[in-house]
Amino acid sequence: MDKVLHRNSKVVVILKILLFSYIITGILLLLLAFLMLKADIPSGFISGGIILTYVLSSFAGGFLLGKSADQRRFLYGLGMGALYFIILVLISILTNSVMGMEVNRVITVMVICLFSGMLGGMIS
């Protein structure tokens, strides 16, 4: 019984950290949208802002999950980056916004999320 409760508490911690990562994503994307509204921003800046959002959100999730781990923190961070990316793709599929994405771009976002999460876990 204790093992089940202990395992469930790890799942709850992971879900809380994942939610925190998506809250960071929402705040950064709102900030980027506000900047787009108030200033004439080139599309390269917008793409860079979206990539920075992925990096910071995955890094924060990997860092926080790495803090809660005893060993192999980089693997926990990598796992958090993978979860972040999987949910990102699922949301994109549900909103039908994947149709216009090229495979190269999806792979690039996956690599960014995985390595940012892993880096956060390594630094924690």
C-alpha positions as CSV (number, residue, x, y, z in Angstrom):
1,M,0.0,0.0,0.0
2,D,2.8,2.4,0.8
3,K,4.4,1.7,-2.6
4,V,1.2,2.6,-4.4
5,L,0.9,5.9,-2.4
6,H,4.6,6.7,-2.9
7,R,4.3,6.1,-6.7
8,N,1.2,8.1,-6.9
9,S,2.9,11.0,-5.1
10,K,5.6,11.0,-7.8
11,V,3.0,11.1,-10.5
12,V,1.3,14.0,-8.8
13,V,4.6,15.8,-8.5
14,I,5.3,15.2,-12.2
15,L,1.8,16.5,-13.2
16,K,2.2,19.6,-11.0
17,I,5.6,20.4,-12.6
18,L,4.2,19.8,-16.1
19,L,1.3,22.1,-15.3
20,F,3.8,24.7,-14.1
21,S,5.8,24.4,-17.4
22,Y,2.6,25.0,-19.3
23,I,1.7,28.0,-17.2
24,I,5.2,29.4,-18.0
25,T,4.4,28.7,-21.7
26,G,1.1,30.6,-21.5
27,I,2.6,33.6,-19.8
28,L,5.5,33.8,-22.3
29,L,3.2,33.4,-25.3
30,L,0.8,36.1,-23.9
31,L,3.8,38.4,-23.5
32,L,4.9,37.6,-27.1
33,A,1.3,38.3,-28.3
34,F,1.3,41.6,-26.5
35,L,4.6,42.6,-28.1
36,M,3.2,41.7,-31.5
37,L,0.2,43.9,-30.8
38,K,2.1,46.9,-29.6
39,A,5.1,46.8,-32.0
40,D,5.8,45.9,-35.6
41,I,7.8,42.8,-34.9
42,P,9.5,40.8,-37.7
43,S,8.6,37.2,-38.1
44,G,12.1,36.1,-37.2
45,F,11.7,37.6,-33.8
46,I,8.3,35.8,-33.3
47,S,9.9,32.5,-34.3
48,G,12.7,33.1,-31.9
49,G,10.3,34.0,-29.1
50,I,8.4,30.8,-29.6
51,I,11.6,28.7,-29.5
52,L,12.7,30.6,-26.4
53,T,9.3,29.7,-24.9
54,Y,9.9,26.0,-25.5
55,V,13.4,26.3,-24.1
56,L,12.5,28.1,-20.9
57,S,9.4,26.0,-20.2
58,S,11.2,22.6,-20.8
59,F,14.2,23.8,-18.8
60,A,12.1,24.9,-15.9
61,G,10.2,21.6,-15.9
62,G,13.4,19.6,-16.1
63,F,15.1,21.7,-13.4
64,L,12.2,21.3,-10.9
65,L,11.8,17.6,-11.6
66,G,15.6,17.2,-11.2
67,K,15.4,18.9,-7.8
68,S,13.0,16.3,-6.6
69,A,15.1,13.4,-7.9
70,D,18.0,11.8,-6.0
71,Q,19.9,10.3,-8.9
72,R,20.1,10.5,-12.7
73,R,18.6,14.0,-12.7
74,F,19.4,14.4,-16.4
75,L,17.1,11.5,-17.2
76,Y,14.3,13.0,-15.2
77,G,14.8,16.2,-17.0
78,L,14.9,14.4,-20.4
79,G,11.6,12.7,-19.5
80,M,10.0,16.0,-18.5
81,G,11.1,17.5,-21.9
82,A,9.6,14.4,-23.6
83,L,6.3,14.8,-21.7
84,Y,6.2,18.5,-22.5
85,F,6.7,17.7,-26.2
86,I,4.2,14.9,-26.3
87,I,1.5,17.1,-24.8
88,L,2.4,19.9,-27.2
89,V,2.0,17.6,-30.2
90,L,-1.3,16.2,-28.8
91,I,-2.7,19.7,-28.3
92,S,-1.5,20.6,-31.9
93,I,-3.3,17.5,-33.2
94,L,-6.5,18.3,-31.3
95,T,-6.5,21.9,-32.6
96,N,-5.7,20.7,-36.2
97,S,-2.6,23.0,-36.3
98,V,-0.2,20.1,-37.2
99,M,-1.3,20.0,-40.8
100,G,0.9,22.9,-41.9
101,M,4.0,21.8,-39.9
102,E,6.9,20.2,-41.7
103,V,8.6,17.1,-40.3
104,N,11.9,19.0,-39.9
105,R,10.2,21.6,-37.7
106,V,8.5,19.0,-35.5
107,I,11.9,17.2,-35.1
108,T,13.6,20.5,-34.2
109,V,11.0,21.3,-31.6
110,M,11.3,17.8,-30.2
111,V,15.1,18.1,-29.9
112,I,14.8,21.5,-28.3
113,C,12.3,20.2,-25.7
114,L,14.3,17.1,-24.9
115,F,17.7,18.9,-24.5
116,S,16.3,21.8,-22.6
117,G,14.6,19.5,-20.1
118,M,17.8,17.4,-19.8
119,L,19.9,20.6,-19.3
120,G,17.5,21.7,-16.6
121,G,17.8,18.3,-14.9
122,M,21.6,18.4,-15.1
123,I,21.8,21.9,-13.6
124,S,19.4,21.1,-10.7
